[in-house]
């Protein structure tokens, strides 16, 4: 290898373009990337994080279950192809069936429709070893070839990072906006800003931020403390002019229910508050875009 | 979009092949992927996690600094192109210079040579929005076009997941083995197994596992508890027949020093133990491969 490294930051010409509103965008190989139809989906919202391991999938699952409790129909598209977590957290398994009318999603105990790469491997320890173009193809199939039917909310559990999958989602899926999850560490705040800047560059509305693992209660003395340092979510939200949708603590119940595939059963005042704030934020974003039109 | 989704698990023909020992392997576009020379690097070890956010970069930085304290020359190749953490944790900045003899790594206060995509962007919040092929090219440049010089240990901080970057690293960089970091949650254990299975499939020696965030001490009553549930590292290590190299607690000092770019200053009996166990494990792996030859 020789020569200077390619310049990062802005995607090189021909390799990644922001979608043009109302028209097709050019894709990775110069081909046309067409934004797909929303069909029967009232709201499509991506949940991302920048940095992995902040509990983004847990927040997605908790939010989906809360929206169900609030009387809505809900689906989750697990876009974390190489690290799928949703099936394990909600205790839902494949295989995905296609009886001639497209892929049918699996259904969780809470009635959440779920599609995940996890349903396509023999056992839960088999890795999905794919390069970007195949991952990209699967993502578009998970949206366009799945019989989602009519849903009030389709949540897209995004993988960490700012590479192929977010680009593909932003370019081909008609998302209404994106929610970002972070933890109190400065590094998590730093990397979530990269993901938020990417979304902004690609004209995806930022709906709000959720702070996870903000505090923990000592099981011995009952006192609460901040295991990862003081909260930073207020500063991040203010910097981007978006609301804080919730702050969730580290709770043994979340670990235990998640490990048991029953995370959908977890309720708390914090989760209930997240549901209310999320719906309000989606309504605001949708209202705004209708005003613009 | 129509047609059945592609079959995951095993990489499709022509898209990803295990390197053949002593010879070239075919790469993503059917071109030749040549394993590069080790040059002056005595040991090249990848640090990976499967799931992100388990503190893999912190473990890499702590391990690198401990190896320095043990009298070794150390480099860190930050292969987490879209979510680089090492520069922030060790307080080291770019730009990368090339005075005609290849890219010169930056140097941390501890004397660790560091190369990261972070050094190539204007400010630390600019996202690197790249599709796989460009990321792949950068990784091979970070290894092959950088003047690493003579080092006892080059640590490669891997991104989470099992997609392009790990494939590229396994196919083109002559690594001696890989260390895996996980946290106590069952999900983290599950996803680390995927990454470990991928490494195994591609004939990368598994050197051992490190458990991070195993316990935390309450600042009010001083008692220790397991915020993410009971440890699972022993089970994972036994299943793969590899050693547990260390168990690190959640410590305010790690968050604070990491946020301040001074993580290299953190010492503890656990970090010292990790250094000893790591070196032993590398020596065993290298000895074994020499015996085989």
Interface residues (C-beta under 8 A of the other chain):
Chain A: X1 X2 X4 X5 X6 X7 X8 X9 X10 X11 X12 X15 X16 X28 X50 X51 X52 X53 X54 X81 X82 X83 X85 X88 X89 X96 X98 X103 X117 X120 X121 X122 X124 X125 X126 X127 X128 X129 X130 X131 X132 X133 X134 X135 X137 X138 X140 X141 X144 X145 X159 X160 X161 X162 X163 X164 X167 X183 X185 X186 X187 X188 X190 X191 X193 X194 X195 X197 X198 X201 X216 X218 X219 X220 X221 X223 X225 X227 X228 X229 X250 X252 X255 X256 X258 X259
Chain B: X1 X2 X4 X5 X6 X7 X8 X9 X10 X11 X12 X15 X16 X28 X50 X51 X52 X53 X54 X55 X81 X82 X83 X85 X88 X89 X96 X98 X103 X117 X120 X121 X122 X124 X125 X126 X127 X128 X129 X130 X131 X132 X133 X134 X135 X137 X138 X140 X141 X144 X145 X159 X160 X161 X162 X163 X164 X167 X183 X185 X186 X187 X188 X190 X191 X193 X194 X195 X197 X198 X201 X216 X218 X219 X220 X221 X223 X225 X227 X228 X229 X250 X252 X255 X256 X258 X259
